[in-house]
Amino acid sequence: MLIKKAAKTIYNYLPYYFTAKKQYREYYKIAQSNEFISRDEFDRIQLKRLKTILEYSYKYVPYYHELFKKIQFDPFQFCDFEQLQDLPILNKRTVQLNRDKFVSTAIPRKQIGTIYSGGSTGVPAEYKRQKNDGAIERAFMHLQWNRVGFDHKKRQSMALLRGIKPTKGNYEISNGRLIFSSYIADDSIFDEYLDVLEKFNPDFIHAYPSIIYLWAKHLLKNNIELSLTKLSAIFLGSENLFDFQRADIELAFKTRIFSWYGHTERRCLAGECEQSTHYHIFPDYGYAELAGEYNENSEKEGKLIVTSFLNKAMPLIRFNTEDIVTMSNDICSCGRGHRLIKKVHGRSNEYLIDAKGLIIPANVLLPYELISLFDEVIQYQFKQKEVGKTIFIMKVSDHFEEHHMQKIKDELRKELGENMLITIEIVDSIPRTEMGKLSFLNVSNRT
């Protein structure tokens, strides 16, 4: 018993690389070999991967077998990106209505797991993926984290604020990880959390942007300077990261943010680099496209359409993510030839609509000038259930006064315009999602 316990302790202490599954090392090596390829080589890999997944889907996925035969699309003759235009764009509703037909017959059902993706509609969508694909996903994640100092062959400590609940209490330390509960991140617990974080002194922090932003606001508001001598970077994913959040978080923690864009369903993955905040698409992970042509600035904006390479349990071809992004045709100064997502603006339904139908996107709802007025606002959220009307919900500090309210009213009116009826409510708390996220825009069931 003692020998077994000691062996388990040693195993848990080892860096991930030495205990990882075979698939992890295999895909890490593949992705690493393609880190600094040229743009031509990037496109060659993407075309090869597309042909492979198209042929696979025709053979083993009933939905695509039927579709390809119906529209007379021959995946074995695929040799040019333009041929993808012959296939219809896929949406979430089609997948959910034909869910069983999208599941591969080549993989035993017992090896397929179910995942759920909520989205901003509030209605969870069900997808499938292989149960053992976590090691493959981790390989790509670790490689991009390596750009800011992460080393999978070293034991490095990490603090987590991203919806993982400690087994008991508000935080716990396990296997080199400090896990905080992100469900009670308010002023009542901040000082205790910050003291624990300083003593732990992590190499990295891995968080939801909405949660770590609350911490940053607390630090800046109270002129608190943390002593985190080992901190190399803050990893932020699973939510859109806004410019005002990045600015405050980097200022408060005195380190750089590393962010990425991806999906729970393993459709596309792209991360920042050492020199840029643009997202570099992994060529072996998935294919990303936008409708239209690049403009004179080598950019185009629209809904991101993706094709997954890695999720063989439920391949999705030309799937509409509903994410509005700007893609750039430039080559990054880091030397990677990967295609770039320059900006993620948010989901296509992450916006307010005024009485005349004008769309106000999430990324311009709260410009930095307005955010800077919120010294006494702890949390906030826009809600819209009816076009032309919005409720601005706030959780405020004990020092919030009437002149703060008036200033916020004036600035919201200036930003949202005369065609939006604005109601402001002060609440004790703003509910989080099941994953512990805090969204500042709630437009479910809008009419």
N, C-alpha and C positions, 0 to 999 in steps of 0.2 A: 504493500500500500504506500509506504513512504517513498519507495523507488519510483512508483508510478506518479505520485504527486510531484516529486522533484523533476521528473522528466517533463511533465506538463508545464511546470514553472519555466524550465529552460526553453521549451518550445514556444511559449508565449512571449518570451523575452527576445527571441530571434527576430531580426528584420523581416519584413514581409517576403522579400525575394527568396529567402531560403526555405520558406514553408509554403510557398505558392504552388498552385496546381500547374500542370504541364502547359495548359492553354495560356496561362498568364505569361510565362517566359516565351512561348512561341509567338504570341501576338505582340508582346513588347519588342521582340527582336524585329518583327516585320515593320511595325510602326517606326521604330528607331532607324531602320535602314532607309526609310523614306522621309526622314526629317528635313533634309536639305536638298531635295530633288528640284530640278528645273520645272518651269510651268509646262513645258511640252511633256516631260515625264509624268507629271501630275495628271495631265489629261489622258495620257496613255493608260495609266493605272486605273483611272476612273472608268474609261471606256471598257477595259477588260473586266472590271468588277461588275459593271452594268450588264454586260453580255452574260456573265455567269449567273447573276441573280434572275435575269429574264428567262434563261433556259431552265433554271431550277424551278421557277414559279410555274412555267408551262407544264413541266413534268409532274410536279408534286402538289400544286395548290389548285384545288378545284375551281375557284373563282377565276383565276387567270387562265387556266386551261380553256374554260368556256369563253371568256372574253376574247382571247387571242384568236380562237377559231372563228368566233362571230365576226370580228372586224378584219380577219385575214392578216393578222400580224404574225410574222415568222421570226421568233427570237433567235433562231440559228443563223439567220441572215443579217443580224444586227451588226453594224460596223461604223455607225456615225451618230453623234449626239442628236442630230436633227430628227432621226427616226423616232426618238422618244415622243415627239409631237404627235405621232399617230395614235398614242395612247391617251385615254381620257384622264383628267385630273381626278384624283380620288379624294373623297371627303369623309369625315368621321361618321356621318349618318349611314353612308353606304357600307362602311366596315361593320357598324353595329347591327345593321339589318341582315347582313350576310356573314356574321362572325364565324360560324363553323366552316364556311366555304373558304375562308382565308387561312385556315390552319393547315400546315403542311402534313401530308400523309407519309412523308419520309422519316418523320421523327415519332417514336413511340409516345403515346399520350401521357404515359407516366413520367416522361422526361420534360413535359411541357407545363409551365406554371402560368398562373393568371395574375395580371397586374391591373391596376386601376389608375386612370389619369383623370383628375377632376376638371381642370380648366376653369375659366371664369364664369361658365354658365351655371356652375353648381351641380351639374348632373354628371356623375362619374361615368367614364367610358371604360369598357373592358377590353383588354388586349392580352395576347399570349406571347410568351418568350420562353426559351429554354431555361430550365432551372439552374443549370450550371454556367450560365453566361456571365455571372458576376466577376469571375476572374479575368475574362476578356475585357470587360468594361474597365476594370481597375487598371489593366495594363496601359490602356490609352490615357486614362486619367493621370496615372503616375508619370508617364512620359511627358505630358504637358506640364505637370507640376515641377518636373525636373528643370524647366526653364527658369525657375526662381529659387533653385537650391534644394529641392526635395531629392533625396537619394534613397531608393528602395533597398539598397544594400547596407544602409546605416539605420540604427535605432534612433528615430527622431520623435519628439513629443508633439502632441497636437491637442488643442482645446476645441471642443465641438459645441456649436450653438445652432443646431439645424434640425430640431424636431425629434431628436433621440432622447427618450426619457430615461433618467437614471433609474436603477432598480429600486432605489429608495432615497428619499430626501430630495434636495434641490440640485445636488451635484455629486459626482463620484469620480474616482480615478481608477482606471482599469487598463492594464496593458499599454501604458504609455499615453493614454488618452484621458483628458479631463473633460467629462461630459456634463454640460450644464442643462438644466431644464429651460427650454425656451418659452415655456407657457406662463412664466411668472416674471418676465423681464421688465420690472418697473422699479420705481425709485425705492420701494420698500426693501428691496433685496440687493440693489446695485453695489453698495459699499462692501457687503459681504462677498459678493461675486468677484469684485475687483481685487480684493485682498487675496482670495484664493487663486485668482489668475496670476497675480504677481509672484506669489510663492511657487506656483507650478512652473512659471517662466517657460512657456512653450516655444518650440521652434516655429510652429505654424498655428494659425487659427482657421478653422473651417466653419463657415457660418452662412445663414440666410442673410441677404442684404438688409431686409427689413428689421431683423433682430439686432445685428451688430450696429446698425445705424442708430438704434435707440441708445446703445452703450456709448457710441461716439458723441451723441448729443449731450448725454449726462456728463461725460468727461469735459467737453468744451464749455458747457454752461457753468460748471463748478471749478473750472481751471485746474483740473486734476491731471497730473503728469504721471503716467505709469512707468515703472522701471521694468521693461521687458527686454533684457539685454540679448536674448537669443532669437527674438522674433525676426524671421526672414521675410514673411509674406502672410497676407490674409487671403484665403481661398473663398471665393464667393460664387455660388451657383444656385440653380433651381428656381431663381426668380430673376426678373429683369433688374439690372443695376442702373440706376439713374445717375446723371452727372453730379447732382447735388449730394447724393449719398456718397459717391466715391470721394468727393472733395473733403467732406467732413470726416469720413472714416480714416482716410490717409493722414489727415491733419491730427486727429485725436490719437491715433496709434503709432504715428511716425514711422510707417512702413508702407510698402506698396501693396496694392490689391492685385490679385491674379484672378481673373474671371473667365468664364467659358459659357458656351451655348450648347445645350444638348436636350435630349428627351428621355423620359423614363422608358419609352418603347424602343430605344436604341436605333433611332432613325438617322441622326446626323450629330457629329460632335466637332466643335471648333473652339480653340482656346487662344488666349493672348500669347504674346511672345516677350522676349527680353526687352524689346525696344518699342513696342506698339500695343495699344489697347484694341486693335482690330482682331477679330476672331479668325484664326487660321484653320481651315477645314481639313480634317484628316482624310487623305485620299482613299484609305482602305476601310473606312467606316460607313460612309454614305455619300450620296450624290445630292447636291443642292442646286436649285435653279430658280430663276425669276422670269416672269413674262417680260417681253419688251427688249429694247436695245440699250446698250450703255450710252450715256450722254457724253458731252465734250470733256467732262471731268472723269471719265472712265468709271462712272457710277450708274447704278439703277436701283430703284426702290419699288417694293411691292410685297405681295404675299409669298412667303418662302414655300417652295414645293420640294419635297425630299423623297429619295428612294433609299431604303435601308439595305445595307449589304450583310450585316451581321446577324440580324434577327431571322434565322431560317425557320423558326417555328411559325411566324406570321409575317411574311414579307409584305411590305407596303410599297407599292410602286407609284411614283408621282403623287404622293400624299400631300394634301394641302394642310400645312401646320396652322394656318390662320395667323401666323406671326408676321408682322410687318417689319421688314429689314431693308437696309441699304447694303448692296454688294458692290465691291470695288474690283476692277480688273487690273489694278496696279500690282506690282511685285513689292513685297515688304522689304524694308531695308535690312531686316535680319538675315536675308539670304534664302529664306524658304520660298519655293515656288508655289506654295499652296494658294488656292483661291481664297478670297477674303470676304468675311461679313464685317463691314465697317461699323454698322450700328444696328442694334436690335431695338426697335421702337415700341414693341409690345404686341399683344394679341390684337387682331383686327377689331375685336369688340371691347378693347380697353380704351374707351373714350366716352366723353359726354356728348350729347346732342342737344343743341339749343332749339328754341321754338321755331326757328326758320330752317332747321335741318343742318345747320353748320356743325361739323364734327370738330371736337376739341380733343386731340390725342392726349394720352396719359403723360407722355414725356414733356408736354408743354403746360400741363395743368398747374404745376408748382415750380415756376422758375426760381432760381436761387435767391433773387431779390425778395420774393414772398416768403420763402422758407426762413430767411434770416430774421423775419419778424416773430417767428414762433418760439422765442426763448422760453415762454411759459406754457407752451403746448407740448405735452408729452407724447401723445399719439393723435392721429387724425385719419379720416377716411371720407372720401366722396361716395355718396350713394345716389343712384338714379334708377327709379322705377318707371318714371314717366318723362317722355321727351319734353325738354324745355324747363324742367325742374330738377334741382339737385339739393341734397341735404349734405351739409358739411358737418361731420361729427368730430368732436374734439374731447380728448381727456386732458385736463389742464392741471397745472400745479396750484399749490395753495396761494401763490403770489399773483395769480391771474386777476387782472382788474378790468374795469369797464373800458378804459382807454385801449387796452389790448384788443378787446372785442371790436371796438369801433374801427381800429386800424385794419384788422383782418377783414371786416365787412367791406371797407373801402377798397382794399387790394383785390379781394375776390371779385367784386363788382367790376373793377378795371380789367381784370384778366379774363373773366367769363363773358362780359358784355351785357348789354341791356336786354337781350333776348333769352336770358336764363334767370328763372326765379330761384333765388338762393335762400335756403333756410339753414340756420346754424343751431346745432344742439350740443350741449355739454353733457357728457356721460361719464359714468364711473369707470367703464372699461369698454374696449372694442374687441369683439370675439375674434379669435384666431381660427385658422383652418385646422383640420384634423392633424396636419403635419406640423403645426406650430407656426405657420407663416402668418404675417400680418400684412394684408393687402390694403393699400390706401385708395383703391377704387373698386366699388361693388356695384355692378350693373346687371345683376341677374334678373331675369324675367322682366326686362324693360319693355314698355309698350309705347 
